Amino acid sequence: MKAIERAERLVKFPKVFKDILLGFDGGFQWDFSVIDDPIIRRHVEYYASVFPIKEIIVSESYLLIRRQGIHAFGITEDGKLFFNELPAPDNTFFKIPVYNLPSEIQMSVSKDCFVRELFGFNEFAPDGAILSMEGGRERFGVRLQGEVVADLYGVGSEGVSFNAYILKCVKRGLKNYLTTLVTDMLWGSLLEQGLSPTIGNDAEIPSYLQHKGFRLLPIILEGVRPSVKKDVIRSIIGKYLEVGDMPSMEDDNRMVISSDVFGEFDLLMSKSRDGHLKLLVVPRSVDKAPIMSEIENEVADAFEKALHTNPEVSLWIGNHKLILKNLATRTVRLPPPRRYRPIFLWAETLNIDLAGNEDRVPQEFNLISLPNAEIRLEHREHGVKTVYVEPQTLIRLRTTNVSAEFNRNRNKAVMSLLSPHFI
């Protein structure tokens, strides 16, 4: 009782937490009969008899019982008791010890904001909320409903309209596609000379080029020294592309390769990770290339149709049904332009990345909001709510943190109610 009184002086917590705490004898026995939900009650009763209690932590909206992991009670926005299991917190978790119970059990208090970090969210979005960046670039840990959480990342430039932003993404996708076409020509030139090129992985692409949003295909010539003279490479590819020199940069040998149709590109000659010659085609000046104006409208029209093919999509996260309206996948895949397709390299689709990865946004942010985007959430207990998302926002949908044992333990609790001899 003293432990509860001391905790109440520092933190105002719900009566149901106090009732649960009063069921603890301070040692090894705990009476959870005050919990109405039979599944929660059975869950905690069994594991209270198996795993010893190490610490009790209470905050304004959470009651944590630390065993191997944490049994976490909480109060929902509508005042209902819920239960979860969390991994044990590290030593940086903020708490204030207030009382030492028998059996070396410590009673502590904390704040909701620190407990929410254990769950993996920072704030709650009420019904009708508009998810915006609030002047920043990142906004992580917005809990939408129950265990459904959204992380947000803004990709639009301030003062740039949505249509202008989309056109920028389309042009970036076209640049990458043209680069694939020229790389395909280079590949064919090498084959024509009897060489056997291979494609390297992303690790062969310098980080500064990946940061610019380029999707490049490094060509590796195994057994060929990186110090091979430029004249040799010029003689190989000069049949199909014009070749010029430029000063070396980034310790790479570079040549300018160009075409009346495709524009100008840099050809980087460097050493692969295994010590072989690596060739990398990088767009240099392609915005005014004839092919760009020829296929830009075709691709832009196909892109617009692709964006609005499925204005509403439904999916499930746990027991929550989500209806997404005016949200597109981050990467839009279109058929390649009819007249220009690679011969040797694989390019089944023309990919438009709506993030561009200029800020190295993780691929898990796989949705982007269009104008009038909204997320409708439906749940049997939590009800129905809708949140809105400002345009040009990347979204990652996930769940709150949970112990790897939670589903297993909950299933055992349910089965033990159905069959008393199960556990």
ABEGO torsion letter per residue (X at the ends): XAAAAAAAAABBBBAAAAAAAAABAGBABBBAAABABAAAAAAAAAAAAABBBABBBBBAABBBBBBABBBBBBBBAAGBBBBBBBBBBBAABBBBBABBBBGGBBBBBBBAAAAAAAAGBABBBBBGBBBBAGGBABBBGBBABEABBBBBBBABBBGBBAAAAAAAAAAAAAAAAAAAAAAAAAAAAAAAAGBBBBBBBAAABBAAAAAAGBBBBBBBBBGBBAABBAAAAAAAAAAABBBBBBBBBGGBBBBBBBBAAAEBBBBBBBBBAAGBBBBBBBBABAAABAAAAAAAAAAAAAAAAAAAABABBBBBBEABBBBBBGBBBABBBBBBBAABBBAABBBABBBBBAAGGAAGBBAABABBBBBGBBBBBBBAAAEBBBBBBBBGBBBBBBBBBBBAAAAAAAAAAAAAAABAAAX
